[in-house]
Amino acid sequence: MASTIELAQCLRATLDSNPNTRIAAELKLSEYLALPEAGLALSTLTIAHDAEMPLRQMSFSAIMLRKYVTERWSPFFSSFKGSAPSLETKSQIRLAVFHGLSDPNRKIRTLCAHTLSSIASSDWPDEYPDLLSSLIGLISSGSSDSVHGAMQVFTEFIKSDLTEDQILPVLRDLLPVLLSILGAPEVHAPLTRARTVSVFRQCISALYMVKGQHPQAVKEAIATILPIWLEAFKVLLSTDPHVDIANRQDWDALAVRIQIFKTLDTIHTSFPRALTPYLNEYLSMALNHLTSLLGTFSQYYLSSNEAAPRSSENEPIELPQLICPIFDFTGAVIRGGKSKGWFENQNLSTLIASVFNFLQMTYEDEETWATNPNVFVAQEDDETQQYSVRVAGFDLLACLIDQTRSHTVAAFQTTVQAIITSSQQARDSNQRDWWRPLEAGLAAIGSQAEAVQDCVEDEQDAGRPKPIDIEFLLSSVVPSVLSLSEYPFLQGRGFVFASQYAKLLPVQLAGQYVNAAIQVIEANEAGVPVKISAVRAVHNFFQGGDGSTLSPFASRIAKDLGPFLLITSDDTLSLVLEALSVVVQVDKGRWLDAELATSLVTAILEVWAKNNKDPIFLSNVDNILTSLASSSADGIYQTVVKLTLPNLCQAMAAAPLNESWITASAIDLVSSLVSGASEGALGDGFFAVLAPSLFKSLGDAEDRDVIQNGISCLTLIIRKDCGQLLAWSESGRSGLDCVLTLIAKLLESQDESGGLVIGDLIIHLLRRAGESVLPVLPQLLQAMIARMTTAKTATFLQSLVIPFAFLINNQRDTVLDLLESMNADSRSGLDILIHTWCENAETFQGFWPSRVSVMALCQLFVSERPSLQNLIVKGDIIVKPETQNVRRAYFISTHLISFLGPHEFSSIPFPVKALKLLLHDVQSGGESATITAQGDTFDVESDDGDEDWAEEGNVKPNDEFEYLSELIGPKGMAFDNDDVLEEEDDEDLQKDPVSTMDMQAHLLSFFRECAARNTFNFSALVDQMSAEEILVIRRVTGTSSAQ
């Protein structure tokens, strides 16, 4: 048993300068920590103030105590190692740690707060019921040390440990005490007061989380609590923030303001109505803060690298930590749209001018970006940029331009014009930082390029003057900065800005800009920032640019970018790949030659070999290879394939099973080559080279990506050059045999994720190799029918049903005869297919699959087979009180029905169900019109959802579930799978007659002919439908009765 003295000696030894002594003590300490009494000894040492225990050793004791808690306290902790202390010992440790919250030393208080927070997460409330009352008592004690320690516990506690029922009672006792601390600056330190606001913010978030469970109580609490705090915030923010930082050794006082603006943002998000009366005042205070703080921001962040004062707790409190919440809060208010009047006067232009000022590159930005290209690239990328004042400022400008577009753009013009004038004056005065405001102004306007251009177009279309003169900037301002190599960030910004507004450039001027960017890329003396900016500009110019203008530059820029692929990494490499991917698409690659293609492919393969696990890189490599392979220049496809295919096949063959991403990505790149090939022109021996590696990889594969990529690759090959697959054989097995073996494997597997694309493979196999498949077709269909009985996901079921729909459209009677003769689970194949089809028809995704299903249902109906007439399938939902708002079952996918809860359905003959499905397609699935029971017809102009949101109040009750059905049905996503089929069908299916026919006319003709001939006893079937359906059929068929 180790005594407290022995443990103290051991701790002291761990801090010894002699490494041997230190290592021995650390090993001994690990043994001590496993003993039951270790925790109590450590807690005693943590708060022991005597000459024998220096502060450094006390702090280390506190650190080891927290480690002890997480490893020995309770199985609650994931790192628990056993030997938990007794309940009595725990109580003693808790008491000692709680005592440490009032320790005169700040560091000890903080360490004890962290430890107590960990203990509370495990013990409260069952084993530590008096914790909350004790903490509230501590912060009510008046002792600044005690308040500081307790506040640190509360910060974490409110966030994670209170339940719905505990929050309201705790807040009633806690918040008044917090407010008294916040309002006593002469007693409590700024950081402690800031923590009261932070805890209050956690309380607001907690109230929002329980609003649903306790709406009235939360409403009353907000009405009581918020006005008092909001008034307090007004008082605190009304003082000049410059007072908090002028001639101060620390900027602790800023922490209160930081927390207030963060809290205002949270309140606006959670309870916006309560904040609305105060918004104008807070916006004015926010703007006053920006105006007051700009001088200090310029002093410490723009003009020099002078370090800003640190806080008293050695944690940085920087001006950006205040500027960002101000921007965020202001942006949130703008999006909320409740203070439009505030922005209608001088406030808007003043705010925009302030934002432009704070967007200037800081001294730290300049140093970092000049030496770290990846960081420089990332800060310009919407998806990877780190949060900063610049990013927050861009977001705020986006909010402004979204809500008050023309006024904001006009303010952009005023602001940038003032910047141009002042920058020129500063430059003439030899001020070294003259370029920063101009770079910031161009960056700001460039960040909103799309919205600015839309605004200009709209204003001109309306006969009003342009609110901003971008052409002036492009012709008179930007060209002058492109040669300023001593100011690389401004020079680079000029290139990027011009490319962001490339649509407004005359052809000749656009060519000059592109040529200038290429010259920078080629210049050995150009630095990192301007080269990267030039590459980004090239990407922007070539993306969607005019092919005839850009084609003369394509070969040159491709040669320049190629070497960068081998010397860049991470974000910079991604940028180079993105630029190259748009360059090689220009003019369909007619400008490529064998030498350039060889160098590019060699570099691309090296990039792939180093980054074959990164999906972002792979996407760009995929696009580049596809573009190279599809080049219309003579011999380029052959060159690309000759260099690429053997390497990829070798990678597949050599990849270990536990590195499946290599195989998956290699197969994906093979698909890129196939995509680029012309139909029937994969090239001699293409499949012969690929097949052994591909089929072996797929035979061994268990990884989803390998299987899906392999199926997609085979599907592409069948579409492009099926003859090669049919002609290939090895060891007595043909290519077709291998494909059928793969399909059988996927059908047998219970993992349906790998079978999401199997339907496409089967469809194209039947379309392209139907005669070759005929001998094994019965076995294939039998396997598909058997799998239908166990399949669960909608997308996999679609893969099984749609091939039958295709076959029925082409060989109806033969297929039906075959299905009638099949059996699985004591049911006929026809029975299984029809039940599966009817239950999933409305979840089919894709244009062609949905249409081929409709066509096949028509074929089934007109066949008048007795076996179909006798099949009973699931009909409409049976309306009960709890489901009375669900109008017609076929407007709701089966997945939504299961989501809503258990329901009962009627049972109806298949012919009736077929008519219901087809009638539904007439009403809501036709491309040109929707027909209602009342006979109304209206054009469907768009399915992007904007109109539905904009006119939500005008939606008819009968339309609500129809809209929902379409949202999650044929055109929407299946609820049961994260993998979604491609929205667009491939080119083959787009050209198929099923895709190009007038489906609406076909269905109307179908109904009219069935009515005229009384097909399948049509009139009797119609009588079994709902009253509304009967009315629609009468209108469609033009009859007063069903006949």
N, C-alpha and C positions, 0 to 999 in steps of 0.2 A: 504494500500500500504506500503510495507516494504522498508525502505531506505537502502542505502549501509552500513550505520553505524549499523543499526539494524541487518542486515545480518552478518556483521563482528562479532558483539557480539554473535550472535547465533553460528557461526562457532567456535568462541573461547570457548564457553560453551560446544560444542561437544567434545572438547579435555580435559575437566575438569576431574580431578582424582575422583571427587565425582560421583558415579554411578547414583544417583538420578538426579543431575544436568545434567549429560551427556544424560540420556534417555529423559528427558524433552526437551533438546535442539535438539536432533535428531528428535523428533516428530514435533517440531516447524519448523525445517529445511525442513521437507517433505512438510509442508504447504507452505513455502516460494517458494520452487521449482516449485510449480504449478502457481505462479504468473507470468504475462508477463514480468515484469522487472527483474526477478531473473537472467536471463542469463547475461544481461549487467552488473548487480552488481557483479556477480561472476567473470566476465572477468576483471573488474576493480580491484577487490581485488587480482586477480592472479598476476598482474604485478605491484602492488602498493608496492614500496620499501620505507617504512618509519618506524619510531621507534614503531608505534602502531601496525604494522603488522609483526610479527616474521615469519621467513622462514617456520616454521612448519605449520602456519595458511595459508600462501600463497600456499603451496603445497596442503593443503587440499581443498582450494578454487579451484585449478586447477583440482583436482580429481572430485569434485562435478560439475564443469563446464562440464566435459566430460559426466558425468552421465546425466546432464541436456540436453546436445546435443542429446544423444541417446534416451531420453524419451520425449523431448518437441520440438525438432527442426523441424522434418518433418515426415510425414507418410512413408517416405523412410525406416526408421528404424523399425524393427519388434517390438521393445519394445516401440514404440510411444504411449504416453498417452493423446495427445491432447494439446491444448493451445499453438500453435506454435507462436513464436514472429513475429512481423511485418518485412517486408523487410528492412526497415530502421534500426530497432534494430539488425537484423541479420548482416547487413553491419558493424555496429559499433562493434559487438562482433567479427566478423572475423578480423577486423583491430586490435583489442586489442590482440587477440590470435596470429596473425601474428607478432605483436610487441614482443610478448613473446618468439618468436624463437631466438631473439637476447639478451635475458635476461642474465645478467652476471652469474646467478646461473645455473649450469648444470641441476639440477633436474627440475627447472621450464621450461627450454628449452625443455626437454624431454617430460614433461607433456603437454606442449602447442603443441608440434609436434604431439602427439597422438590425441589430440583434433582436430587439424586442419586437420589431415588425415581423421577423421570421418566426419567433415564438408565437406571436398572436395568430399568424396564419394557420398554425397547427392547433393551438389550445383554445382559442376564443370561439364561442362563448362557454363551451361545456366545462373546461378545466380552468378557465381564467375569466369568470363571470364579472369580476369587478374592474376589468381593464378600462372600459370606457369611462366609468365614473371617476376612476383614479386619474385618467388623463385629463378629463375636463377639470377636475380639481386642481391639477398641476398647472394648467394654463390660466386658471383663475387665481393663482396664488400671488400674482404680482411680481414674481421673481423673473427677471429677463432670462436668466439661465434656464430655469424650469420651462418657461414658455418656449424657448428655442428648442429644447430637447423634445418636448411633447409635440410641437408642431411637426417635426420631422417624422414622427410616428404616424400622426394623423394623415399626412400627405399620402402615404401608401395605404393606410388602413381604409379610408373612405373609398379609395379607388377599387379595392379588390375584395374586401372581407365582409361588408355589410350586405345583408339580404333585404328583400323588399320590405318585410315587416319591421326590420330594425331601423331603416333609414330615417323615417319621419320622426320617431321619438328621439333619436340621437340628435338630429338636426335642431330640434326645439331647444335642447340644452346647449348645443355646441355653438350655433351661429351667433347668438348674442355675445358670447365671450370673444369669439373671433373678431367681431366688429369693434369691440372695445379695445382690443390689441391694435387693430389697424388704425384706430383713431388716437393712438397715444404715441406719437413719434418721439416725444421727450423721454419716454420710458423704454420703448422697445426699438431694437436696431432695425434698419430698413429691410434686411434680408428676412428677419422674423416676421415683419409686417407683410412682406411679399408672400411669405408662406401662408399667411391667413387667407390671402386672395386665392392662392393656388388651391387650398383646401376648399374654399367656397366654390371654386369652379368644379371641383370633384363632386361637391354636393349637388350642384346644378345638374351635372351629368347623371348623378344617381337618381335625382328626382325625375328626370326625363325617362330613365329606364323603367321606373315603376309607375309612370303616368297611366299606363293601360290597366294595371291592377288596382290602383287607388286614384281614379281620376278626380274625384271631388276633393279628397284630402290634398292632393298635389296642387290643384287649382287654388285652394285656400292658402296653402303654404306659399305659393308663388305670389299671390296677391298681398300677402303679409310681409314676406321677406324681401322680395326684389326691390320695391320702391326705396326702402331704407338704404340698401347697399348701392343702388344706382345713384342716389343722392350723394352718398359718401364718395363714390367714384368721381362724380362731377366736381366735388370740392377738390379732390386730390389732383385731378387732371387740369383744373383751371389755373393752377400755378405754372409759371414758366419752367419748362423742363431744363432750360439752360442753368437754372439755379442749382440743380442737382449735380451738375458736372463741372461747373466753373471753379477752378482753383481747388479742386478736391483731390485728396490722395487716393480715393476710390470712387467708383461709380455705383456703390450699393443702392443708392436711392432710385436709380433707374429700374431696379428689379421690381419695385412696386408698380411702376407704370407698365412694364412689360407684362406682368401678370394681369393687370386690369384690362389691357387691350385683348389679351388672350381670352379673358373671362367674358368680355363683351361679345366676342365672336361666338363663344359657346352659348351664351344666352340668346343671341340672335338666331342661332341654329335650332336651339331647343324650345325656346319660348319667345318667338319673335314679337308676338302681339304685346307682351309686357314691355318690350323695349321700344316700341314704335314712338311713343310720345317724346322720347329722349333723343331720337336719332339725329335730328338736325344739330343739337348742341354737341353731341359726341363727334359728329363729322367735323364741325368747326374746330373742336379741340384737337382732333387728329391732324387737321391741316395746320393748325398753329404749332403743333409738335414738329411736323416736318419742316416748317419754315424756320423755327427756332434752332433746330438741331443741325441744319445744313452746314453752318460754319464749322462746328466741331467735327462733323463727319469729314469735311474737306481737309481739316487740319490733320486728323489722325489717320485717315484712310486714303486720301487722294494725293496730297501734296508731299507726303514723306512716309517713311516707315517707322515713325515715332510710335512707340508702344502705348496703347491706351492703358490707363490705370487698371489694376486688377482689383477684384473685390476683396473684402476683408477675410473671406473664407477661401481665398486662393482659387476660386472658380471664376472663369472669365465672364464678365458682364460687358458686352460690347454693344455699340450702337445698332449694328444690324439686328441684334436680338429684340430691339424695340421697333425698328423700322419695319421689319417683316410682319409682326402682328398688326401694326397700324395699316399696312397695305392689305393684309388679309381681312381685317374687320371692314375696312372701307369697301373692298370688293364684295364682301358678303352683303353689305347693305345695298350696294348697287344692284346686285342680282335679285335681292328681295323686292326692289321696285317701290319701296315705301317712302322714299325721300327725294323724289324726282325734282321737286321744287328747289331743293338746295343746290342742285347742279345747273339750274337755269340762269344763274347770274355769273359773276366773276369767279365764283368758287371753282367752276370746272376748269377754266384755263389756268388758274393758280395751282390747282391740284396736279394737272398734267405737267406743268412746268416743274413742280417739285419732284414728281416721279422721274422725269427726264434727268433731273440733277442727280438723284440717288442711283440712277442706272449707270453712272460713270464707273469705268473700270477702276478698282482700287489698286493701290501700290502692290498689295499682296497678290491680287489677280494677275497683274502684269508679270511679277516675278515667277509665279507658278506656271502660267500659261506659256511663257516664253521657253521654258525648259521641259515641260511635260506635255507632249502633244495629245496624249489620251485625255487628260483633264480638260485641255482646251477644246477638243472635239466634243466631249461629253456635255460641257456647259452650253453648247449650242443645240443639243439634241433634245427634243421634247420628251423622249422616252427615258433618257439616261441622266439628264441634268440634275445636279444636286441642288437642294433648296438653298436659296440665297436671296439677297436683296434684289438682284437683277431678275431672277426667276419670278419672285413675288411681284415685282414691278410690271413685268410683262403680263402676268395674270391679271393684275389690276387694270391695265390698259385694255386687255381683252374684254373685261367686264364692262368698262366704259363704252367701248365701241359697239358692244352688243346691245346696250340699252339706249344710248344716245349717239347713234352712229354719225350723223352728219355734223352735229355740234362738236363731237370729239375729234373728228378728222379735221374740221376747221381749226380747232385748238392746236392740233398737231402742226398745221401750217404756220400758225402764229408763233408757236414755240420754236420750231426748227429754224424759222427765219431769224428770230432773235438770237438763236445759238450761232447761226452762220455769221451774223454781224459781230457778235461778241468774240467769237473764236478768232476771226480775222484781226480784230483789234488786239487781242491777247498775243497773237502770233507776231504782229507788227511790233509789239512791246517786248518781244523776246521772252515771253513767259513760257517755261518749258512744258507746262501741262495744258497748253492751249487746245490740244487735239482731243482731250478727253470728252468735253461736252459734245463735240461734233460726232465723235464715234458713238456716244450714247444716244444722240438724237437719231442717227441713221439706224442704229440697232433697234431702237424703240419703234420707229415707223416700219422698219423691215419686219419686225416680229408680228406685225398686224397686216402684212402685205395683202393677203387675200381679202380681208374685210375692207381695207382701204380701197382696193380696186373695185370691189362690188359697189361701195358707196359712191365712188366717182362715176361709175357707169349709171347708177340709178339716178343720181342728180342730173347728169347730162340728158338722160332719157326723159326726165321730167321737165326739161327746158331750163334748168337752173344752172348757175355757174359751178365750176368744179370747186369743191371745198379745199382742195390741196393741189398744188402743182408739182406732181412727181416728175413730169418731163423736165422741168427746170432743174431739179436736183440731178437727174440723170445726165443732162447735157452741160450744165454749168458748174455743178459742185463736185459731183463724184469724179469726173475725169481728172480734176486737179489733184486729187489725193492718191490716185493710182501709182504715181511715180515717187511718192514720199517714202522711200525705203527706210529713212531714219525713224519713221513712225509706223512700224510694221502692223500694229493693230488697227490703226486708222486706214492704212493702205489695204489691208485685208478686208476690213469692213466695207470699203468701197466696192470691192469685187462682189462680196456677198449681197450687198444691197442692190446692186445692179441686176444680179441674177434673180433676186426675189421679185423684181418688177420687170422681168424680161419681156413680158407680153406687151409692155408699153414702149419698148425700144423699136425704132425703125430697123429694118433688116441690116442696113450698112453699119449702124452704130452697134447693133448686137454682135455682128461679126468682129468689130474692133474690140469689144469687151472680151469676147471669147479668145481672140488672139492675144490680148494683153495677159489674160489669165494663164494661157499656155506658156507664154514667155516667162512668167514668174515661176511656174512649175519647173521649167527647164533651167532656170538661173541657179548656178551653184552658190552664189552669194546670198540668195534669199533665205531668210530665217524661217523657223518652224511656223510661227503664226500666219505669215502671209502665204506660205505654201499651202497650208491646210485650208486657209480661206479661199485660195484659188481653186483647190480641188472641190471644195463645197460649191463654189460658184459654177464650176464646170458641171457638177451634178445638177444644179438647179437649171442651168441653161439647156442642158440636153434632155431634161425630164419634160416631155411634152412639147419640146421646141420644134421649130420648123425643120424638117429633114433636109430640104434643099439648101438651107442656110448653114446647117451644122455639118453636113456630110463632108465638105472639103477639110474640116478640122478633125474628123473622127479618127483617121489613121494615125495622125500625129499625136493626138492626145492619148490614144490607146497605147502607143509605143512609150509615151512618157509615164503613164500610170503603171504599166506592167512591172517595171523594176521596184516600184513602191510596195508591191504585193509581198516582196521577199524581205523587206527591211522594216515593215511596220507591224504593229500588233494591236490587239484589243480594239478600242474605239476608233483609233486612226485607221487600222486595217479595215474595219467595217465601213468607214467612210469611203476609202479607196475602192472597195468592192462595190459599194452602192453607185459610185460615180462610173466605174467601168461597166456596170450592168446596164446603165442607161445609154452609155456611149455605144456599146456594141449592138444596140437595137436600132440605131439610126440608119435609115435607108436600107433596112434589112441586111446590113453587113455587106453590101456590094463592094465596099472599098477594101475589104480584107484581102490579104494575100497569104500564101502558104507560110512564109517566113514569120509574119506577124502572128498568125493563128498558132503556129508552133510555139512561139515564145509565150503567148498568153496561156495556152493550155498547160504548158510545163509549169508556169508559175501558179496557175489555179490548182493543179494537182498537188503541188507542194503546200499550198495554203490548206487544202482539204486534209492532207495527211497530218498536219499539225493541229487542226481544229475540227476534226470530224465528230466531236461530241457537242459542238456549239450550234444550236439551231439557227441562230441569227446568221452566222457565217455560212452555214450550209444552204440557207435560203438564197443568199446572194450568189454563192458558187453555182447552185442549181440554175438560177436565172441566166448567169453568164454562159454556162455550157449549153443551155437550150438555145440561146441567141447565136452562139458560135456555130452550133450544129445546124441551125436553120438558115445560115447565111446563103444568100442567093449567088454568091461568087463561086465560080467554077472550082471544084476540087476541095473546097474548104471542109465540107461535111466529111469527106473521106479522110482528110488530114486529122480532123478532130477525133474521129472514131479510131483511127490507127494509133494515135497517141494515148487515148483515154481508156478504151475498152479493155485492153490486156492488163493495164495497171489496176483497174477496178476489179476485174475478175480475180487477179492475184490477191488483192486485198481481201476479197470475200473468202477465198480458199484458205488464207493464212490466219484469218481473225479467230481468236479463241471464243468459245461459246459465252464466256463471261464478259466479253467485250463486244456485245451484240450491236452496239451503236456503230461500229465500223462497218459491219455487214449491212445494216439498215441504210446507212448513208451512201455506201457504195452502190447498192441497188437503186437508191433514189437518183443518183447521178447517171446511172445507166438509163433510167427512165427519161432523164433530161435529153440524152442523146436521141432516144427513140422519138421523143416529142418533136425534136428538131428535124427529123427525117421526113421526106416527102412520102406519100402513100405508095407502097409497093417498092420503096427504094431504101430499105435498111442497108443494103450493100451485101455483096456476096460474102457468105461465111459469118455474118454478124451473129446470128443465133447459135451457130456451131461453136463459136468462141465463148459465148455467154452461157449456154445451157448447162454444161457440167457443173460450173461453180454455182449457178443460180439454183438448180434443182437440189444440189447437195446442201446448200445453205438452208433452203426451205424445208428440206427433209429433216434436218437436225434442229430447226429453229423452234424455240418456245416463246421468244420475245414477240410482243404484239407488233412493234414497228417493223421488224424484219418480215413478218408474215404479210402485213398490210402492204408494205412497199413492194414485196415480191409479187403479190396478186396484182397490184396496180401496174407493175412493169409488164407482167405477162399479158394483161388486158391491153396495154398499149401496143405490144408486139402483135397481138392478134388483130388489132385494128389496123395497124400500119402495114404489116407484111405477114399475114397468117400462113402463107405458103412456106416460109422458112421453118416455122414451127412444125408444120405437118410433115415436111420433108426430112427433118432431123431425126436421127435415132442413135442409140448407143447401147451396146450390150443387149440387143434384142428389144429394147424399149423405145417406143417412138416419143416424140415430143407431146403428142396428144395423150398418150398413156400417162406421162408424167404429170400433165395438167390435171387429168381426171383423178389421179392418185392424190394430188394436192387437195382437190375439191372434196374428195372422200374424207381425207384427214380433217379438214375444217368442219365438215358436217358431223363427224363423230365427236369432235371436241365440244365440251360443255362451256368453254370460254367463247362467248359470242363476239367479243371485241375484234378478234381476228377475222370474223366473217362479215364485217360491215361492207366490204367491197366485193364480196364473193358474188353477189347478184350481177354486178357489172361484168365480171369475168364470164359468168355463165351466159348472160345475154349476148355478149359479143362472140363468144364461142359458137353459140347457136346461129347467130346472124352470119358469121364469116366461114364457119366450118360445119354447117348443118349436115351435109351429106356424110362427112367423115364421122360425125358424132352418132349418126343413126343406129349403128350396131349396138352401141352401149347406152342409148337414150333411155330404154326402159329401166335399166339398173340405176342410172343417174336420177331419174324422176322418182323411183322407189325410195332412194336414199333421202331425197329432198322431202318427200311426203312424211317419211318416218321422223325426220328432224323437226317438222312442224309441230309434232305433238308435244315436244319438250321445249321448243324455243320460247324465249320470254321477251326479248327486247324488240321494239317496233321496227328498228332498222334492219335487224337480222331477219325478222319475219318478212319484211318487204323483199329482201334478197332472195327469199325462198318462193314467194308468191309471184312476183313480176315475171320471172322466166316462164311460168305456166301461162300467164296472161299473154305473153308474146307468142307462145306456141299455139294457144287457142285462136289467136287472131289469124294465124297462118295455116294451121292444120287442125281445125276445131274437132271434127268428128274422130279423127285418128287419136288425138290426145284424150278425148272423153272416153273412147272405148278402152284405152289403156288405163285410165284412172278407175273406171268401173271394175276393171279386173284386178286392181291392186288391193292389198289389205295391209293394215298396220294397226295394232292394238284392237283387233276385232272390229275395225271400221274400214269401210271402203276408202280408197284414195280420194275419190270424188268428195265424199263426205268431209274428210279432213281438210281438203283444199278449200271447199266452199265455206266451211265454218271459219277457218283462219282468215280467208279473204274478207268475208263480211265483217268480221270484228276489227279488221285493221285497215280497211280500204280508205278511211278518212285520215289516216296518219301517214299515208304514202307521201314521200318527199321527192321533189324533182318534177319538172314539167313533163318529160317524156314518160316516166313511170306512171304518173297520175293519169295521163291520157291513154296509155296502153291498157291500163286497168279498166277505164271507162269503155274503151272499144271492146275489150274482151267480155265485159259484163253484157254489152249489147249482143255479142255473138252467143253467149250462153242463153240469153233470154229467147232469141229467135230460133235457137236449136229445138226448142219445145221437147227436150228429152224428158221422158217420164221419171228417170232417176233424179232429175233436178226438181221436178214438181213435188216430189215427196220429201225433200229435205227441209227440216225445220231448223231455223236459225234464230239468233237473238234479235228481237225487234226493238220497239221503243221502250224508254224508261216508263215504269208504272208510276204515275203521279200520285204522291201521297202528300199530306200536309207539309212534311219536312222537305219535299222536293217540288213543291208546287211552282216555284219560280223557274224550274228547269223546263223549258218549253218543249223542245223536240230533241229526242235523244241523239238523232243523227247530226245535230249541230254541235255536239260535244264529243271529243274523242274519248275512246274508252279509257284512256289514261287519266283524263281529267275526272271522269266519273269515279274511277277508283280513288282519285285524290280527294274528291268531295266526300267519299264515304260509301258504305255498302248500299246498293240500290237493287231493286228488282226490275226485271225486264219482261216484256211480253215475248211469246214465242210465235213466230210467223213463218210461213212458207218462204223458201228462197226466192221464188219469182217476185213476191211482194217486196222483199228486202232489196232485190236488184232494182226494182222500179223506184223505191225510195232513194237509193244511192244515186241513181241516174237523175232523178228529179232534183235532188239536192245539187248536183253538178250543174243542171240547167239554171237553178236559182242563184248559186253563189260561185260556181267553179268556172263558168264560161268566161272567156276573155273579154267579150264585148259588152255584155249586159247582165243585169240581174233582173229576174222576173219574179214578181210577188203575186200573192193570191189576188191582190186588188188590181193586178194588171200593169202596175207601174214599171217602167223601164228607165234605167239611168246608166250613164256611162261611168265606167270605173277608170278614173284617170291615173290613179296612183295607189300603190299599196305600201308607201313608206311610213304611214302612220301619222304624218304631220296633221292631216286634216282631221283625223279622229281626235287628236288631242285638242286641236284648235277649236273644234266645234263639239266638244264633249257634251255640252248641255243640250244639243239638238238630236242626240242619238235616240231613235225610237226604241221602246221596250223590246219589241220583237227582234231588233237588230243586235241587242247586246250579246246574246249567246252566239249569234251567227258570227259576229266579229271575233269573239273569243275562240270559237271553233276554228276560224280561219287562221287565227294567230298561232294556235298550237297544232293545227291539223295539217292539211296537205302542204301548205306553204311555210309552216312553222317548224319548231323543234320538238322532238320527242322528249317527254319528261324523263324517260327511263335510261337515257344514254347521253353521255357528255360528248360523244363523237357525232358530229352532224354531217350528213351527206353534203356534197358540193351543191351550191345553189344552182349552178348552171350545168346542164348536161354537156357531154363532150360533143365535138363537131359532128361525129357520125350520127348521133341521135338528134342533133339540131336539124340535120338535113333529111332525116327520116320523114316519109309522108305522114306518119302519125303526128309529128310535130308541126308540120306546115299546113295541115288540113284545117278547115273551118269546123271546129268541134261543136260550136253552138248550132250551126246549121245541121250538122249530122245528127245531133241529139233531137232537135225539133222534128227532123224527118223520121227518125226512129219512132218517136212517140206517135206521130201521125199515122205512120204505116201500121204500127201495132194496133192502133185504135180502129183503123179502117178494116184490117184483116182479122181483128180480134185474136191476135197472136197469143198463144198460151192462155186462151180464155181471158184476154186482157180486161174486159169489162168487169168480170167477177173479181179479178185481182184488185182493180181500182177501188171496188166497193169496200175492200178490207183496209184501205188507207184512211188517214185522218181527214176531217172535213176540209182543212186548209189545203192539204195535198190534192184532194179531189178537185177543188176549185182551180188550182194551178194547172192540173192536167187538162181540165176542160178548156182553159184559156190556151194552153199550148197546142192542143189538138184541134181547137176551133169547133168544139162540139158543145151542145147544151147538156148532154149526158156523157157518160164515160164512153159510150159506144160511138 
